[in-house]
Amino acid sequence: MILVQNLLPRLSGNKIWMTSLCCCLLLMSCDSLKKVPTDTQPKTDTSEDLGEIQGGKVYNPETGKYENPSDQVSPVDTVSWTETPIEEKPPITSDGGSPDGITTKPGIDPGQTLDMYDVAVCLPFLGNRFKEYENEINPKSMLAINFYSGVKMAFDDLSSRGVRLNVNVLDTEASDSKMNSLLASSELFEADIIIGPVTTGNLKKTAAFAKKNKKVLISPLNPNNKITSGNPYFVQTNPSLESHCQAITKHALDNHPAADIVLLVRDKSAEKNRLKYFQDAQKTYTGSESVDRLKEFVIRDNSSDLNEVDLMPLIKQNKTTVFLVPSWSNENFIYALMRKISLVKGPNDVVVYGMPQWREYTRIDFDYFERLNLHISSNTDYDIYDESVKNFRQRYFDRFGMPPVEDAIVGYDLMMYFGEMASKHGTNFPQKIDGESANLLHSRLDFQPAQRSVNIENLDAVDFYENKMVNILKFEDYHFQSTK
């Protein structure tokens, strides 16, 4: 066992800090870290050695034996939008239900305001993949490490404000079988609030568990809006692909005539399917089902320079042509497209709207971004020179000896918001969040109930709550900045 307070010690030097954290993760029990109030003082680490890094055997309820699992580890990607429906399956537990037949926390009514809340944080730290003797951290661990470092700072700030939390930190290992074992543990059955997991497979299992046991589940990083249905306990903080397309469409129509807008995609079924999001968003924007469709252009040329593509007929002479490009998986294609548009536009103005993944591109000449007035959607929008952001960055640096990355800022913001919401409204706070927006360090939050399915018996039924706040950033003066 290891205490939460010791998970992220203040050390000087990135390598020392990261190595110490991963060593702590390797010393976790199979189920969780020890649960302690966040307002207690750190205690001595009483962890037990788990043996080999690969982990021990897992109980198989079908055979009644402990076996070596052949885990298929899911990829960790917080900007990987799934666009096909996903079947919801219940979690696998030792008896097909909950430990000792418990289906909710003993003695606690769902929605009750408590003096202290049990919180389970389930993230893919991937401690089982840490190369102890090589002193090397798996790069995919950094998402969880950075996010949790911000969460840890929020725990302490919430404690100073009188919000009392008992915290279990659990390593999902991005593994299906590990998530199954966690869902059969007392730590999750006793939790009032569950934060995570990240991968879609693990999140589906946990959403089914939370729905059955009426537990608040916060999905902090996964943007998939097809995880669950009929589940008012599920809160999605990362806006979906559909929400990004809606925000781009609204911003484009706010600033340009619909006749000047062109939807541009490759001849790929996934990309062509996204066109519907934009066409539907225009109908919502205009309030009319009979509005003329936005122009669509499909690129069928697979050459590296798009030599056979003729974009000239799309360019508005003496006007501004607006291209909406919901494509991101092939940076070489985006590079060739930006180059092509730049060559054919001549003296005419062009505006290009791209996707959040474009911020991570490294091969494209930023002159194209500047010349084509690039805008992208983003779930974050913060100014590093803002006083509150500067203050957080300094406190983070003083504590961890390194500046915070974006995931750390998001982790801090979300934990502060949900901790204060629970303190204010109790465990029924998801029913309050759609009327209570927040301005945080990384962005505003705007939760809205999703109601995809029709419930004749209850027309107010909610499938889940999604944060619909998507920011539009403009590339200007060779960096992305707010369009506010």
Secondary structure, DSSP 8 states (H G I E B T S, - for coil): ---GGGTS---SSHHHHHHHHHHHHHT--SS----EETTS-----------STT---EEETTTTEEE-----B----TT----S---------TTSS-GGG--S-TT--TT---SSEEEEEEE---GGG-BGGGTB--GGGHHHHHHHHHHHHHHHHHHHTT--EEEEEEE-TTBHHHHHHHHTSHHHHH-SEEE---SHHHHHHHHHHHHHHT-EEEE-S---S-S-SS-TTEEE-S--HHHHHHHHHHHHHHHS-GGGEEEEEES-HHHHHTHHHHHHHHHHHHT-TTS---EEEEE---STT-TT---GGGS-TTSEEEEE----S-HHHHHHHHHHHHHH-TTSEEEEEE-GGGGG--SS-HHHHHHTT-EEEES----TTSHHHHHHHHHHHHHHSS---HHHHHHHHHHHHHHHHHHHHGGGGGGTGGG--EE-SS-EE-EEEE--S--TT-TT--SEEEE---EEEEEETTEEEE--
